[in-house]
Amino acid sequence: MDIKKMFYGEYGGQFVPETLIPALDELDHAFENAIKNENFIEKFNSLLRNYAGRPTPIYFAERFSRKYGLKLYLKREDLLHTGAHKINNTIGQGLLTSFMGKKRIIAETGAGQHGVATATVAALLGLECIIYMGKLDAKRQEPNVKRMKILGAEVVEVENGSMTLKDAMNEALRDWVKNVKNTHYIIGSTAGPYPFPKIVAYFQSVIGKEARDFFDKNCILPDYVIACVGGGSNAMGIFQGFLDTNVRLIGVEAGGKSNKIGEHAMTLNLGKKGILHGSLSYLLCDDDGQVAPVHSISAGLDYPGVGPQHAYFKDSGKIKYDFVRDNDALQGFFELSRLEGIIPALESSHAIGYVIKNQELFKDKVVLLNLSGRGDKDMKIIEKKI
Ligand SMILES: *Cc1c(COP(=O)(O)O)cnc(C)c1O
């Protein structure tokens, strides 16, 4: 493979055990063939439309806009089947699994959202599905564990290490090495070794395409496009529709409680260059160089790494990365609920909180915000704040 193609500037690459390189090569080859294959693309588009519920609307949030003095448009990924953008990617990679002639998929999940989206697609396509989840996470996210089981997936609770996401990831990698012949590993964000960041960005690019079409039809462009950033998939999804313009792009990270190690998930704002989950990007580590514990009020942003494309766009200055704290996200959550009748996911609430916090900057501007998911899943956390 052409080494240069595996990198975004200096970021990305394949920092994995030798035994996985053939599997990554096979995957890249299959992906490049699949996206040139009419049947594959037709099937993908048809499932996005008839199963997931695309295209999603772009909604002008009138009462919110009036109160905060801007023109706010929401890209409604929260209306998709299973309640977030993650299904775009799992449908794509699920189809890719069948395209490669494989019958078994594995995934790891922290909050359980990616696990549910994967189990959903496994049921849809008749694939065997194993989800790895840290035992502690499985306990914290009990309703999602139940959903995965209802959908027919086997949930393996990992009891190694801290019993959370990174241990589940190690276990999933071990499984993949052993069963690579009949198994595809569905990574849930624009992270992981090449070609995963490219594949996930591609399957999520439909968000940005639909949004750009909407603005093109109305012969305007937004002044700003804003999205929350965990691993970076929903943000890459929408930003890709505007990379060829001068529209200002802002990714909002989880500022958690403070700038102290362990109290936030601001990988791009406070991280250093390093290798995590098979690729070189920014990551959060402690003073000894160990991967740092992270915190966010939203489980989906609780990740110490970030996709390599974002690291590249941060350095180049094309995209600005900022943050808001847990409390700002909570304010965003309640304001959108009460002004628009839309209960957003706590992840997406970070982007809303950012608009409120920076209302001077956005005065009279047209702002497009990616509403990556709905908030039903967050009731347990919100219960204590009502
Ligand atoms: C998982 C998730 C995110 C964070 O993941 P990205 O890959 O950064 O998009 C954001 N919003 C929602 C609703 C999610 O479920």
The ligand as an ORCA input file, in Angstrom:
! r2SCAN-3c Opt
* xyz 0 1
  C     -21.217      8.663     19.948
  C     -21.845      9.971     19.847
  C     -21.091     11.155     19.647
  C     -19.589     11.172     19.632
  O     -18.982     10.459     18.616
  P     -18.341     11.181     17.338
  O     -17.647     10.056     16.664
  O     -17.419     12.239     17.833
  O     -19.447     11.737     16.541
  C     -21.759     12.355     19.487
  N     -23.101     12.425     19.554
  C     -23.871     11.324     19.768
  C     -25.337     11.476     19.841
  C     -23.270     10.066     19.919
  O     -24.027      8.986     20.143
*
